[in-house]
Amino acid sequence: MELSSHRIIILADPDAENDRMQDYLQLMGYEVQATNSVRQALDWIRDQNPDMLLLNLLLQERPGMLVLQDLRATEELSQLPILAMLDENNDEIIITALSNGANNILVRPFNRAELITRVQKEFEIAEYRQKLELANTKLENEKKGLTRFFPDDVVRDILAGRIQPELGGITTEATIMFLDIRGSTSLAEKLQPEEFVELLNLFFGDVIDIVFSNHGSVNKLLGDGLLATFGCPASTGNDAQNCAGAALKIIKHRDLFNSFRPPYLKHDLGVGIGIATSTVFAGNIGSQRLMEYTVIGDPVNLAARLQSLTKRFQQDILIDGHTHDRIKQKYDTLFLAHGQVRGKEKAVPIYTLRDYKN
């Protein structure tokens, strides 16, 4: 930042030393205003938002230490860089001034090199603090964006650099969940657009929380459905079980939702869930300018097919054989059929997920 962009206010009784300080700071390119009036200095600070205050602690109008305390007690002035000026190198006064909020101390008569060094140092610290605040704000905004799609533990890994946000990804085992609201087309026709949107927001708000609380991530919102992943971008080691637990909680949420459904919803809301487990590619595709985190692989397609079969089998949740093998010790399942699923050459074992085992 250029020196000329800095504005300094000097609050001190006029004397040759303070005049010399003002002249030298102006010579260095700073914009300087000086006064011995506390009220005028405060008016200038509030109106002009200066970059620094040079405060002489020996003021005739009011003790400078009290002025320092008042400034630091004012929230909007709490971060203003303040250099306290003393007429003697007194350790007790210096400690008191620093404890009351002075950023640094300048002992008169000042040494020019020391003056400019102290002033520049405080500006550098202030600029660093401003950059840090901007970085923290950016980080918080990025975190808010990430928490829309990933649970908190995954967000922490992304922000810590343990999960890289570059193009490319990994091949890993994951459990995929496809969820769809049954009869959504008919619902959309019967409801006003704002009612249908409100319905989706009400229902999916809690569904997404359920997915996150079970260590899953929401990969895509599909209008009247969603695609959730368990095991990518980070695995817990119990991804299929986490997904099964989330699915059962979603069905319970649906039942509770129907008990207190909005007045414009005349019939119970139906939900179908398909779950499949196998190897997927998980990562960022696109370009450096625009990328999207996605999952690609057989279980993604199979979970979608199983979801579409929930109506035929009249079940809320259908899972494939791989998922069944990973959850059968903890969950109660029922084999339904070896079904021919579109896109699969061989028949797929299809189970329904019923509840936790006692």
Helices and strands as residue ranges (DSSP letters): G 3-5, E 7-11, H 16-27, E 31-35, H 38-48, E 52-56, H 64-73, G 75-77, E 82-86, H 91-99, E 104-107, H 112-146, H 152-159, E 168-182, H 184-190, H 193-213, E 217-221, E 225-230, H 239-259, E 270-286, E 291-296, H 298-313, E 317-320, H 321-327, E 331-339, E 348-356
